[in-house]
Amino acid sequence: MGDPMKKVPVREQDAKERAKNFREVCLGYNAEEAVNEAQRCLTCKKPLCVEGCPVNINIPGFISYVKTGEFDKAYAVISQSSSLPSVCGRVCPQERQCEGKCIRGIKGESIAIGKLERFVGDTARAEGWTPSTEVEPNGHKVAVIGSGPAGLTCAGDLAKLGYSVTIFEALHKPGGVLVYGIPEFRLPKDDVVIPEIENIKKLGVKIETNVIVGKSVTIDQLINDEGFEAVFVGSGAGLPKFMGIPGEQANGVFSANEYLTRSNLMKAYQDDSDTPIMRAKCVAVIGGGNVAMDAARTALRLGAETHIVYRRSEAELPARAEEVHHAKEEGIIFDLLCNPEEILVDETGWVSGIRCVRMELGEPDASGRRRPVEIPGSQFVIDVDMVIMALGTSPNPLLVSTTKGMDVNRHGGLIINEESCMTTRDGVFAGGDAVTGAATVILAMGAGKAAAKGIDEYLKAKA
C-alpha cells in the first residue's frame, strides 16, 4: 500500500489517443488497486459519506468487503440501494457528494468511492452476479413513464417490493439520458448500461419502447383502461433551451440534446452512419456544464477543432472538474468570459461564424456567482461552421397538456409533495428532471427511490 493520504491513481487512455476514438477514457481499477484504495477507508462510526449519497448506499459496508477481496459481498451491499453501480461509478459527481463528505479528505485525498463502486459493478457483470430476484408478487400494478435513471430506479425498487411494473419509453431503446445523452467514451452502452437495465428486467420489470405517453396513450388511459393503480413520471427534461440571438435558425445550429442523441443513437461516429450531422471543421459549444463538455469532446472526436464558449471564468464552470481536466488534455479550446451575440450565416444558409462580446465579472447574482458584464466595444468573431447550444433543458410540456390536474412551476417542472413525491393529481407521482429540470443521474435516482417509497405507502393506505 502506498501513501494512505493519497488516492490510488486510476489508469486512463492517453489524451492524444483518446481524442481520436470513442473508447472509454477511464480504465478503472484492477483488483489489487481496488483493495489498496479500499484499505485507505477509516470505516467511520458516523459515515458522512452515506449522508452525501442521494440513494444512501452503505458505503463503509461495501468498502469493508472490498478491503478483504470479498467482491461478491460488496456487490450485495450496493445492490440493496442501487441497481446501477457501474453507471453511478462513472458519471456521479462524487466530489460534491459522497467523496466531498469523506473524513479522509480533510487532511488528505478522499477515498475514491466512485471508482470502487465502478470496480464492484464491473466485477459483478464480468462474473455474472445479479441481485436477488426472489420476490413475492403483491398483485398491484404501477406504470413508470421514462426509462432514464429516475424511472429505472423507481421501477426496480417497486419490483423488489412485489409490484408488477411496466416502464413506457418514448425512444426505441431504454435507458433515457444514459443511452442518448452521455457519450460512449464516458459511459459505454452495450458493456455497461444495457446489462444493468437487464438486471432490472430480471426483477420482473417490463419495458415497452416507442410509447409516447401523452400521444400513444394518456395517463388517464393507463389508470382507467389498463388498470395501473399508480403512475410515476420520470420523463426527464428533454426540451432544449436557446439564447434567442440572431442566426439560431441557421443550418449547423444544434441543441446539445439533438447533437448527442444523433451521435449516440444514430451512431454518427461510424463512417457508414446516415444521420445528417454535419462533419464540421470548427465547432463552438455554448455553455459550461457537463453536457457542454460532452458535446465538445464528441465534436473533437468527430474531427473538429472545438471551442467552449462560456460567459464566466473557469472558476464558475459548472461542469465536473474531472470533465474540464479531460477536455483540456484532449485539446478543447476554452473561450472564457465570452458571450455570443449573433450567429453568422453564409449565402447558403449555413453557419459561418459566431460574433461574441468579451465579459468581466461584476457583483454576485441570485445564484451566488458573480454576474458577467459586457465590456463595451470588445466584440470579436470566431470562425466556425457549427454551433451547439448546451444551455440546459426543461421538462417537455406534453404530459401536462394531456393530463388534467397536474400543476407545474414557472420553469415547467411538475409540482410534487416533497415527502410523498405525489403530484397535484391523485395517484400520479414524479421525480428527477421532470420536477427539478436538468440535474445529475444520481439525484434522479434518489428521486426515483423516494417516489417508490411514496407509491408503496400510498397503495398500502388505499388497500
C-alpha positions, 0 to 999 in steps of 0.5 A: 500500500502506498501513501494512505493520504493519497488516492490510488491513481486510476489508469486512463487512455492517453489524451492524444489517443483518446481524442481520436476514438470513442473508447472509454477514457477511464480504465478503472481499477484492477483488483489489487488497486481496488483493495489498496484504495479500499484499505485507505477507508477509516470505516467511520462510526458516523459515515458522512459519506452515506449522508452525501449519497442521494440513494444512501448506499452503505458505503463503509459496508461495501468498502469493508468487503472490498478491503478483504477481496470479498467482491461478491459481498460488496456487490450485495451491499450496493445492490440493496440501494442501487441497481446501477453501480457501474453507471453511478461509478462513472458519471456521479459527481462524487466530489460534491457528494459522497467523496466531498463528505469523506473524513479522509479528505480533510487532511488528505485525498478522499477515498475514491468511492466512485471508482470502487463502486465502478470496480464492484459493478464491473466485477459483478457483470464480468462474473455474472452476479445479479441481485436477488430476484426472489420476490413475492408478487403483491398483485398491484400494478404501477406504470413508470413513464421514462426509462432514464435513471429516475424511472429505472430506479423507481421501477426496480425498487417497486419490483423488489417490493412485489409490484408488477411494473411496466416502464413506457419509453418514448425512444426505441431503446431504454435507458433515457439520458444514459443511452442518448445523452452521455457519450460512449467514451464516458459511459459505454452502452452495450458493456455497461448500461444495457446489462444493468437495465437487464438486471432490472428486467430480471426483477420482473420489470417490463419495458415497452419502447416507442410509447409516447405517453401523452400521444400513444396513450394518456395517463388517464388511459393507463389508470382507467383502461389498463388498470395501473393503480399508480403512475410515476413520471420520470420523463426527464427534461428533454426540451432544449433551451436557446439564447434567442440571438440572431442566426439560431435558425441557421443550418449547423445550429444544434441543441446539445440534446439533438447533437448527442442523441444523433451521435449516440443513437444514430451512431454518427461516429461510424463512417457508414452512419446516415444521420445528417450531422454535419462533419464540421471543421470548427465547432463552438459549444455554448455553455459550461456544464457537463453536457457542454463538455460532452458535446465538445469532446464528441465534436473533437472526436468527430474531427473538429477543432472545438471551442467552449464558449462560456460567459464566466471564468473557469472558476464558475464552470459548472461542469465536473472538474474531472470533465474540464481536466479531460477536455483540456488534455484532449485539446478543447479550446476554452473561450472564457468570459465570452458571450455570443451575440449573433450567429453568422450565416453564409449565402447558403444558409449555413453557419459561418461564424459566431460574433461574441462580446468579451465579459468581466465579472461584476457583483454576485447574482441570485445564484451566488456567482458573480454576474458577467458584464459586457465590456463595451466595444470588445466584440470579436468573431470566431470562425466556425461552421457549427454551433451547439447550444448546451444551455440546459433543458426543461421538462417537455410540456406534453404530459401536462397538456394531456393530463388534467390536474397536474400543476407545474412551476414557472420553469415547467417542472411538475409540482410534487409533495416533497415527502410523498413525491405525489403530484397535484393529481391523485395517484400520479407521482414524479421525480428527477428532471421532470420536477427539478429540470436538468440535474445529475443521474444520481439525484434522479435516482434518489428521486426515483427511490423516494417516489417508490417509497411514496407509491408503496405507502400510498397503495398500502393506505388505499388497500 
